[in-house]
Amino acid sequence: MADLIGALPEAGPSQTQLTILAGLTPEAAERAEEEAAEYRGLWEKQISTNSEIQKNNEGGEKRDCERIRSALDNLPTFNGDQTKFKNFIEHISLHFKEDPEYFRDEKKKKAFVLSYMKEGTGASFRSEWLEDKMSMTSALEQAQYQRWAIFERRLTEAFKNNYKEEEAQNQILQLKQGSKTARDVFLEFDSLQRRAGYRDDSILITLLKRNMNYTLVDKLYVSGLPPSRYKEWRKLLLNYDQIWRKTEKQKKGYFGQTERTGARKEDGGGKKAHSGTKDRTGTVYSGAGQPMEIDKARYRKEGLCFKCRVNIRKNTLAI
């Protein structure tokens, strides 16, 4: 390509000027000169573009990609506080995903992160990293230090909050479904498994067998060969739990209605006999139209009938 470009004649007025034929009007001659100038500009632009393509293909200088204007907030300065490390990493990930073209270069990734480590142990980490990088002598060591994966692993080892991880691991072992819905359990389970650092499907499935109610897990095994992926377990258990709760609700509604119907038949359609009530003195009041205990005592003493109030003794003697 370079030889071909060099073989082209130099762009200039002598090569690009159009031959003005005799007899052209001044307006036509002026237009011809404008077209010649435009032609020279296009020719020079094409030569420049071909030269730039040749440099890029040969590993020469490339145009630097500028970062797009970010809609995200600026990263908070990281001072090495382990309790804030997770939040710092999440912010970094958002910026990387927002502008993947700019952060395709791993050098820019490292420079971006280090620029926000200005205080405390964060600044100490930055200084240590730069000193180690400058002390590298072999090309292989320098190449490894350029990799983002190496930098990310070392950053995580330095500031990851191991105490929170262990706490989440203990909490997920003690988690039990009980009377809670499967949806509520999985909301808590997913949060704990992320904090505990559990990603392997076999570990997560083993934990589910401990955490979820036995009846749900048993249904999953009875339905066929259990899946090997955590997401499939999650989907099936949520479905089984929803079906079970709906069935139990229908059962309670049916049997509750049956019990109420039987009770109405036993008490004669809902009418209850007055069993009587007691006052503070212990006297029983049987209800409207019923004689009170104090009246009964008087009737007995005077020999009166409880219903008609007639002296039973006199009537009997008269007969």
C-alpha positions as CSV (number, residue, x, y, z in Angstrom):
1,M,0.0,0.0,0.0
2,A,2.8,2.4,0.8
3,D,4.5,1.7,-2.5
4,L,1.3,2.3,-4.3
5,I,0.7,5.6,-2.5
6,G,4.2,6.7,-3.3
7,A,3.8,5.9,-6.9
8,L,0.9,8.3,-7.3
9,P,1.7,11.7,-8.7
10,E,1.8,14.5,-6.2
11,A,-1.5,16.4,-5.9
12,G,-1.1,19.9,-7.2
13,P,-2.5,22.5,-9.5
14,S,-0.5,21.1,-12.4
15,Q,-2.1,17.7,-12.2
16,T,-5.6,18.7,-11.2
17,Q,-6.2,21.9,-13.1
18,L,-8.7,21.4,-15.8
19,T,-7.9,22.5,-19.3
20,I,-9.9,25.5,-20.1
21,L,-11.0,25.4,-23.8
22,A,-11.0,28.4,-25.9
23,G,-14.3,30.1,-26.2
24,L,-15.6,29.5,-22.6
25,T,-17.4,32.3,-21.0
26,P,-16.0,33.8,-17.7
27,E,-18.8,32.2,-15.7
28,A,-18.0,28.8,-17.1
29,A,-14.2,29.3,-16.4
30,E,-14.9,30.3,-12.8
31,R,-17.1,27.2,-12.3
32,A,-14.4,25.0,-13.8
33,E,-11.8,26.4,-11.3
34,E,-14.2,25.7,-8.3
35,E,-14.6,22.1,-9.5
36,A,-10.8,21.7,-9.8
37,A,-10.3,23.0,-6.2
38,E,-13.0,20.5,-4.9
39,Y,-11.3,17.7,-6.8
40,R,-7.9,18.6,-5.2
41,G,-9.5,18.5,-1.7
42,L,-11.0,15.0,-2.3
43,W,-7.7,13.7,-3.6
44,E,-5.7,14.9,-0.6
45,K,-8.3,13.5,1.8
46,Q,-8.1,10.1,0.2
47,I,-4.3,10.1,0.4
48,S,-4.5,11.0,4.1
49,T,-7.0,8.3,4.9
50,N,-5.0,5.6,3.1
51,S,-1.9,6.6,5.1
52,E,-3.7,6.3,8.4
53,I,-5.1,2.9,7.5
54,Q,-1.6,1.8,6.6
55,K,-0.2,2.9,10.0
56,N,-3.0,1.1,11.9
57,N,-2.4,-2.2,9.9
58,E,1.3,-2.0,10.6
59,G,0.8,-1.5,14.4
60,G,1.5,2.1,14.3
61,E,-0.3,4.9,16.1
62,K,-4.1,4.5,16.5
63,R,-6.7,7.1,17.1
64,D,-7.4,7.2,20.9
65,C,-11.0,6.4,21.9
66,E,-12.5,9.2,23.9
67,R,-14.9,8.4,26.8
68,I,-18.6,9.2,26.3
69,R,-20.3,11.6,28.6
70,S,-21.4,9.6,31.6
71,A,-24.9,9.8,33.1
72,L,-23.6,8.1,36.3
73,D,-22.5,9.8,39.4
74,N,-18.8,10.0,40.0
75,L,-17.2,7.2,42.0
76,P,-16.9,7.8,45.7
77,T,-13.3,8.1,46.9
78,F,-12.2,4.7,48.3
79,N,-10.2,5.0,51.5
80,G,-9.7,1.3,52.1
81,D,-12.7,0.8,54.3
82,Q,-13.7,-2.9,53.8
83,T,-17.4,-2.2,54.6
84,K,-17.5,0.2,51.6
85,F,-15.5,-2.0,49.2
86,K,-18.6,-3.8,47.7
87,N,-20.3,-0.5,47.0
88,F,-17.1,0.8,45.3
89,I,-16.8,-2.3,43.1
90,E,-20.5,-2.0,42.1
91,H,-19.9,1.6,41.0
92,I,-16.9,0.5,39.0
93,S,-18.9,-2.2,37.2
94,L,-21.6,0.3,36.2
95,H,-19.1,2.6,34.6
96,F,-17.4,-0.3,32.7
97,K,-20.8,-1.4,31.3
98,E,-21.9,2.1,30.4
99,D,-18.8,2.7,28.1
100,P,-17.4,-0.7,27.1
101,E,-15.6,0.7,24.1
102,Y,-13.5,3.0,26.2
103,F,-12.8,0.5,28.9
104,R,-11.8,-2.2,26.4
105,D,-8.3,-1.2,27.1
106,E,-7.3,-2.8,30.4
107,K,-4.8,0.0,31.2
108,K,-7.7,2.5,31.3
109,K,-9.6,0.2,33.7
110,K,-6.7,0.1,36.2
111,A,-6.0,3.8,35.8
112,F,-9.7,4.6,36.4
113,V,-9.9,2.6,39.6
114,L,-6.5,3.9,41.0
115,S,-7.5,7.5,40.4
116,Y,-10.2,7.1,43.1
117,M,-7.9,5.5,45.7
118,K,-6.5,8.7,47.2
119,E,-6.9,8.2,51.0
120,G,-6.1,5.8,53.8
121,T,-5.1,2.3,52.9
122,G,-6.6,2.8,49.5
123,A,-3.8,5.2,48.7
124,S,-1.3,2.8,50.2
125,F,-2.5,0.1,47.9
126,R,-2.1,2.4,44.9
127,S,1.5,3.3,45.8
128,E,2.4,-0.3,46.4
129,W,0.9,-1.4,43.1
130,L,2.8,1.3,41.2
131,E,6.1,0.5,43.0
132,D,5.8,-3.2,42.2
133,K,5.0,-2.5,38.6
134,M,8.1,-0.3,38.2
135,S,10.3,-2.9,39.9
136,M,9.4,-5.5,37.2
137,T,12.3,-6.3,35.0
138,S,11.2,-9.1,32.7
139,A,8.8,-8.6,29.8
140,L,6.7,-11.5,31.0
141,E,6.1,-9.9,34.5
142,Q,5.4,-6.5,33.0
143,A,2.8,-8.1,30.6
144,Q,1.1,-9.9,33.5
145,Y,0.9,-6.7,35.5
146,Q,-1.0,-5.1,32.6
147,R,-3.8,-7.6,32.9
148,W,-7.0,-6.5,34.6
149,A,-7.7,-9.9,36.1
150,I,-4.4,-9.8,38.0
151,F,-5.2,-6.3,39.3
152,E,-8.8,-7.2,40.2
153,R,-7.8,-10.3,42.2
154,R,-5.2,-8.4,44.2
155,L,-7.6,-5.6,44.9
156,T,-10.2,-8.1,46.1
157,E,-7.8,-9.9,48.3
158,A,-6.7,-6.6,49.9
159,F,-10.1,-5.2,50.8
160,K,-12.8,-7.9,50.7
161,N,-14.7,-8.0,53.9
162,N,-14.3,-11.7,55.0
163,Y,-16.2,-11.2,58.3
164,K,-19.4,-10.3,56.4
165,E,-19.0,-13.3,54.2
166,E,-18.6,-15.7,57.1
167,E,-21.6,-14.1,58.8
168,A,-23.7,-14.7,55.7
169,Q,-22.6,-18.3,55.5
170,N,-23.7,-18.9,59.1
171,Q,-27.1,-17.2,58.5
172,I,-27.8,-19.2,55.3
173,L,-27.2,-22.5,57.2
174,Q,-29.7,-21.5,59.9
175,L,-32.4,-20.3,57.4
176,K,-35.6,-22.4,57.6
177,Q,-38.9,-22.0,55.7
178,G,-41.4,-22.9,58.4
179,S,-44.6,-21.1,57.7
180,K,-43.1,-18.5,55.3
181,T,-43.9,-18.6,51.6
182,A,-41.2,-19.9,49.2
183,R,-41.1,-16.5,47.6
184,D,-40.1,-14.8,50.9
185,V,-37.6,-17.5,51.6
186,F,-35.9,-17.1,48.2
187,L,-35.7,-13.4,48.7
188,E,-33.7,-13.9,51.8
189,F,-31.8,-16.9,50.4
190,D,-30.6,-15.1,47.3
191,S,-29.4,-12.1,49.3
192,L,-27.4,-14.4,51.7
193,Q,-25.9,-16.6,49.0
194,R,-24.5,-13.5,47.2
195,R,-22.9,-12.2,50.4
196,A,-21.7,-15.6,51.3
197,G,-19.9,-16.0,48.0
198,Y,-21.8,-19.2,47.0
199,R,-22.0,-19.6,43.2
200,D,-21.7,-23.3,42.7
201,D,-25.1,-25.0,41.8
202,S,-24.3,-28.1,43.8
203,I,-23.7,-26.1,47.0
204,L,-26.9,-24.0,46.5
205,I,-29.0,-27.1,45.9
206,T,-27.6,-28.8,49.1
207,L,-28.6,-25.7,51.1
208,L,-32.1,-25.6,49.6
209,K,-32.6,-29.2,50.8
210,R,-31.8,-28.0,54.4
211,N,-33.7,-24.7,54.2
212,M,-37.0,-25.6,52.5
213,N,-39.9,-27.6,53.9
214,Y,-39.5,-31.4,53.5
215,T,-42.9,-31.7,51.8
216,L,-41.9,-29.3,48.9
217,V,-38.5,-31.0,48.4
218,D,-40.2,-34.4,48.5
219,K,-42.6,-33.4,45.8
220,L,-39.8,-32.3,43.6
221,Y,-38.2,-35.8,43.9
222,V,-41.5,-37.6,43.4
223,S,-42.2,-35.7,40.2
224,G,-39.2,-37.1,38.5
225,L,-35.4,-36.8,38.3
226,P,-34.5,-33.5,40.1
227,P,-32.7,-30.9,38.1
228,S,-29.0,-30.1,38.4
229,R,-29.3,-26.3,38.1
230,Y,-30.2,-24.0,41.0
231,K,-32.4,-21.8,38.9
232,E,-34.5,-24.8,37.9
233,W,-34.9,-25.9,41.6
234,R,-35.9,-22.4,42.5
235,K,-38.6,-22.2,39.8
236,L,-40.1,-25.7,40.7
237,L,-40.2,-25.0,44.4
238,L,-41.9,-21.7,43.9
239,N,-44.5,-23.4,41.7
240,Y,-45.1,-26.3,44.2
241,D,-45.4,-23.9,47.1
242,Q,-48.0,-21.8,45.3
243,I,-50.1,-24.8,44.3
244,W,-49.9,-26.3,47.9
245,R,-51.0,-23.1,49.5
246,K,-53.9,-22.7,47.1
247,T,-55.1,-26.2,47.7
248,E,-54.9,-25.8,51.5
249,K,-57.0,-22.6,51.2
250,Q,-59.6,-24.4,49.2
251,K,-59.7,-27.3,51.8
252,K,-60.2,-24.9,54.7
253,G,-63.0,-23.1,52.9
254,Y,-64.9,-26.4,52.1
255,F,-64.5,-28.0,55.5
256,G,-65.3,-24.8,57.3
257,Q,-68.6,-24.4,55.4
258,T,-69.5,-28.1,56.2
259,E,-69.0,-27.6,59.9
260,R,-71.1,-24.5,60.0
261,T,-73.9,-26.3,58.1
262,G,-73.9,-29.2,60.6
263,A,-73.9,-26.8,63.6
264,R,-77.1,-25.1,62.2
265,K,-78.8,-28.4,61.9
266,E,-78.0,-29.5,65.4
267,D,-79.3,-26.3,67.1
268,G,-82.5,-26.3,65.1
269,G,-81.6,-23.8,62.5
270,G,-79.7,-21.5,64.7
271,K,-82.2,-21.0,67.5
272,K,-80.6,-21.6,71.0
273,A,-82.5,-22.3,74.2
274,H,-81.8,-20.0,77.0
275,S,-79.6,-21.7,79.5
276,G,-79.9,-18.9,82.0
277,T,-77.5,-16.3,83.4
278,K,-76.2,-15.6,86.8
279,D,-75.9,-12.2,88.5
280,R,-73.2,-11.4,91.2
281,T,-75.3,-13.0,94.0
282,G,-75.5,-16.3,92.1
283,T,-79.2,-15.9,91.2
284,V,-80.1,-17.5,87.9
285,Y,-82.3,-15.7,85.4
286,S,-83.6,-18.1,82.8
287,G,-84.9,-15.4,80.4
288,A,-88.0,-13.5,79.5
289,G,-91.2,-15.1,81.0
290,Q,-89.3,-17.4,83.2
291,P,-89.6,-17.2,87.1
292,M,-86.6,-16.1,89.0
293,E,-85.1,-18.2,91.8
294,I,-86.4,-15.8,94.4
295,D,-89.9,-16.2,93.1
296,K,-89.7,-19.9,93.0
297,A,-88.7,-20.0,96.7
298,R,-91.8,-17.8,97.6
299,Y,-94.1,-20.0,95.5
300,R,-92.9,-23.1,97.3
301,K,-93.4,-21.6,100.7
302,E,-96.9,-20.3,100.0
303,G,-97.9,-23.4,98.0
304,L,-98.5,-21.6,94.8
305,C,-98.3,-23.0,91.3
306,F,-95.3,-21.6,89.3
307,K,-97.5,-21.1,86.2
308,C,-100.9,-19.9,87.4
309,R,-100.0,-18.6,90.8
310,V,-102.9,-20.6,92.4
311,N,-102.7,-22.1,95.9
312,I,-102.3,-25.8,95.2
313,R,-103.1,-26.9,98.7
314,K,-106.5,-25.2,99.0
315,N,-107.5,-26.4,95.5
316,T,-106.5,-29.9,96.4
317,L,-108.5,-29.9,99.6
318,A,-111.6,-28.5,97.8
319,I,-111.5,-31.4,95.4
